[in-house]
Amino acid sequence: MDTSPTPAFSALAQGNAAPQHGPRPLPLFLNILWRETEDDPELRKRAFQGLRKYQEAIRPAPPPAVPVVAREGSARLLRYGTENGRHPVVFVPSLINPPQVLDLSGSRSMLRHMRAAGHDAYLVDWGTPAADDGALGLDRHVTDRLLPMLAALPRPPILVGYCLGGNLAIGAAALQPARALATIAAPWNFDGFPAADREQIGALWRSSRPMCQRLDYVPMEVLQSGFWAMDPARTIRKYAAFAGMEPGSDEEHAFLAVEDWANGGPPLSYAAGRDLFEQFYAANASGRGEWHIDGRTVDPRRLTCPTLSIRSATDRIVPAAAAPEMGENTTLSLGHVGMIVGGNGRAMLWEPLSQWLSSHSG
């Protein structure tokens, strides 16, 4: 059977597309859409309508720039809070997708909530790898980027790492004293991932590695295709649902912001991608206590500062079983992104986390 979209359906996705031309990679998205809606022409039509609506939507003006307090290579440390005599709280996002998921909009910003709650909050922006950054592995993101920026702070920070940023925050805390450490949906024990997901991700890397090695970076499209493969039906259903959202509604604005974030972001350096796929996903170096930075074993169980691991029982990207075991552990029932920007995120994550930070002088 021909699995390519017909011109009639493809035309729904044409027109004056937004500059990002998302979703990225668009040809793969269209292939998934066609395949997932093969027996449901109405769903297919609504998904294409949602796609065109997304591409043509007018985006709001970007928020004002946040002060930069430190730079190291392409990375920057952005300050959201002000001096309060307490320990600074540094949020460390993943290397995958931009950091703005932690400051998505006025009503969906964990960073602005933390500032309003009185925390001296900071956000790491990893930036775009330079042409000569291909050898910058995950370990060197800690030693050559994160730690030098943390050194600019007046006191030992409380580190809060989200997703892969949690792994990097653990690495930083293992090398340099931190006041406390919290991770949110951090993929630490890769044996906790379903075997089928690890095999799928392994196959993706095996097919992509030669190209990535020649480029000396891992394109964002490679990573995105892996995320879509985990739940292709959901990827299509959410665009179909977007077609029916009330114009101008908070729900519509939230969809646009989240999808622009998910379809954005710079590539990974080749070494960081290799470490992620080979050391972590394939070999589970972190979960087995075999990840080393500067000759030191990185093990969250050896940290002497207060620690908190937040995971979710409904996270499709990082299962709860993959999260690190810390001094304190808590399990939510929110999605990987929903726990950060969803309607229940404030009550279930932001506010309890703020209280925990305050209890440790943050």
N, C-alpha and C positions, 0 to 999 in steps of 0.2 A: 504493500500500500504506500502511496505517496504521502510522506509525512511533512512536506513543506507547505507553509501557509499559502492559500490562494490569493491572487491579487485583491479580491473583494475584501477579505479580512485584513490583509496587510495594509490596505489603504486607510483603515481606521487608526493605524499607528503612525501615519505620515502627517505631514503638515509642518507647521512651525514648531519644531521640537525645542525644548529648553536647551540651554548651552551644554548641560552635562550629557545629553543624548542617552539618558538612562532608560531602563536599567542596563547596567554594564555586567557582562557583554550582551548587547542587545540581540545578536543573532542566536545565542544560546537560549536567552529568555524566550524568544519567539518559538524556538524548537520545543522547549519544555511546555509552553502554553498550548501549542498545537497537539502535542502528544497527550497531555493531561486532560484535554477537553474533547478527545476524539469521539466519545459517545455522548457528549452533552453540548449541542450547538448553542443553547441559550447561555450556558456558562462561558463558552468561547466568545460569544458576542459581548457579554458584559465585561469579560477580562480585557478584550481589545478596547472597549470603550474606556475602561479604567486606565489602560495604558496611555491612550491618547490624551485623556484628561490630565494625567500626571505630566506628560511631556509638555503640554501647552499651558499649564498652570503658571500664574504670575507669583513669583517668590517675593516675600517681604524683604526690606532692606536689611542688611546684616547689622548685628548689634555693634555698639561702640567698641573700639579696641580696648583690650585689657592690658594694664601695664606689664612690661617684661622686666623681671628682676635679675635674670641670669640667662646666659647663652652658652652653649657648648656644641660646636659643630653646627649641625642643622637643627638641634633641639633648643627649645626655649622653656623657661619657667615663668608662668603667668601668675600674677597675684590678684586674687579676688577679695581678700580680706584686708584688715588693717592691724597694726600692732596692738596687742591686747595684754602683753605680759605673760601670755601662755605659750605653749609649744605650737609652732606652725603645723598645719595639716596639709600634707602634699598628696594630691590625687594623681595616681599613675595609671594612665589608660593603656589599652592594648596598642601594639604597633600596627594592628590591622584596623583600618578605617580611622577617620579623623577623631581627635579628642572631643569634638563638640557634642558628642552624645551626653557628656556630663554637664553641658551648658546649652541644651537644645533650643530653648525658647524661654520667654519670660515666665511662663506658667509651668515649664517642664525643665527646670535646671537644678540639679543637685548642688552645683557650686554656688548658685545664688541663694539657695536655701541655707547652705552652711554659712555663708556670709551673714545672712539675716539672723541666723542663730548665734552670731557672735564669734565664730571661728575665724582664725587668720588662715584662710584657705588659699591654696595654690594648685595650679594645674600644669602638668607636664605636657608640652606639645612637641612630639618627636620630630615634626617637620618632614621634609622630603630628603631622602638619601642623596648625597652628592655623587658625582661621577666616580670618585675614588673611594666610595664607602662600601664597595662590594664585599670586603673582608670583615665588615663590622658584624660580628655574630651577636647572639643574645647576651653572651657574657660581656662583651665590650659595650653593649648598650648600657650595661650597669656601670662598668668601670670608666668608660670614656665619655659618657653622656650624663647619666643620672647622678652619680656620686659627686662629680665636680659642681653640678648645679646645687645640690643639697648643701655643699660646703659654703655656699653664699648665705645661708640662713643663720640667724642669730642664735638658734638653739637646736638641739637634736629634734628632728621632726617626728610627727606621727605619720606613717605612710599608709595610704589606702589605695590598694591596687585592684583595678577592674580587669577581668578576663586575663589575657596574657600579661597585662600590666601587673597583676598579682604576683606572677612568677618573678618579674623583674624587681618588684618591691621586696619580695622575700630575699632575692639575691643581694639587694642593697643592704637590708637589715643584717644579713649574715656577715657582711664585710665592714660595716660602719654602724656604731650604736644608733639605735632609734628609740624614741620615747615609747612607741607602741606601733603595732602593725595590724591592719585589717585587710583581708582580701574579699573580693566580691566575685563569685563565679569564676574562680581561677582554675585553670586546667592543670592540675599538679600530678595526680596519679592516673596516667593514661591507660592503665589496666582497667580503670573504671568506665571507659568508653565501650559501647557495644562493639563486638568484634567486627561486625559488618561495616560499621562506620570507619574503623581504623583501616580495614582493608580497602575501602573505597578511597579514603584519603591517601593511602599508600600508593594505590594505582594512579591516582591523579598526579602525585609527585613523580612517580617513575616516568610517566609520559611527558611531564612538563620540564623535568630537570635539565635535559640537554639544552633546550631553548633558554631557560633561566640562566644556565651557566654561561652561555654565550653572551647574554645580555648583561650579566653580572648583577641582576636584580630579579625579583619575583613580581611580575605584574599583578595589580590588584584583581584583574579579571580571573587569574588562576585561583585565587583565594575565594572569590565570590562564587565561582562555579562549584567549588567544594561545598559551600554553605547551601546553595540551592539544591544540590544533589541529596542532602540529608532529608529534605521534606519538600519535594517539588510541588505536590498538590497544594500545600499551604501557600507557597510562593505565588501560585496563580489565583487562588481563592481571595487573597487579600486585595489583589488588583480588581477583581470582580466586585468585591464589596466597596472599594473606593469609588467605583462608578456611581453608586447610589448614595454616597454621602452628601449631606446638605451643604451646598456651596457656602463658603465662608465660616463653616462651623469649626469649633475647636478640634473636633475629630478629623476633619479634612486637613486642617493646618498641621496637626500632629503627624498624619500619614505622610504628608509632603516632607516634613522636616526629617522624619526617621528614614524615609526612603532616599532622600538626598544624601543623608549621612552614610547609609549603607552602600550607596552607589559611588561614594566619593573615596578619597584617600589615596595617598602615594603608594608606590611599590615598597616591598621589603628589600633590604639589601640581600644579595644572594646568600651570604653566610648566615643571616638571621633566618631566612627561609629554610636553608639546609638544616640548621639546628632544630627548628620547629618540627619539620617533617621527619627527620632522621633520628635526632637525639630524643625528642619528646614523644611524638606519636608512635614511631616504630620501636624505639628502644626503651621508652619510659624511664629515661635517665633521672628525671626529677623524682618520680615516684619510688624508684629503687635506691635513692640516695647516691646516685652516680653523676649528678650534675656538679661540675666544679668551676669555680671562678677564681682566677689567680691562684690556683693550687688548693683552694679551700672547698670542702664539700658543703653544698648548700642544702641544709636540712631544717625545715621549720620547727622540728621538734627540739632542736638544739638552741633555739633563740631564747634569750633570757628576758626579753621585754614582754609586756602583755600582748597577747595575740588573739585575733578573732577571725574565724573563717565563716563567711556567709555563702550559702549555696542554695539552690532551688530544686525542689522535687519535680518541677515541670520545665526545667531548662533543657531544650533540645540541642543546644550548641555545646554546653558543658554540663554533663550529667552530675547530679549531686555526688555520686560515687567517685567522681574524678577530683573533687575538691580536696585541698590539703587539710590534714587534721591539725588543729591548733589548740591553744589553751582553752578557748571558748569556741563553740561551734553552734551555728543556728541555721535552720532550714526553712526556706520560704516556699510559697506556691505561686511563683511569678516567672514569666519567661525571661530569657537571657537579656533581652533589651527592655522588656516590660518592667523589670524590677528597677531599672534606672529611670525610665521616662513614662511609664504607664500611669494610669489614673490611681492605682493603689500603691504606687511606689513611695509616695510621701509618707503615708501612715505605716507601711510595712517595712520600709528600709531607711528612708532619709531620717525620720525622726528618731527611731531606735539607734541608728548609727551616730547621730548627733549626740545623743545622751551618752553613748559609750565613749565618744571622743572627749566629752566634757569630764567624764569620770577619770580620764587619764591625762587631764590638764591640757587638753587641746582646745 
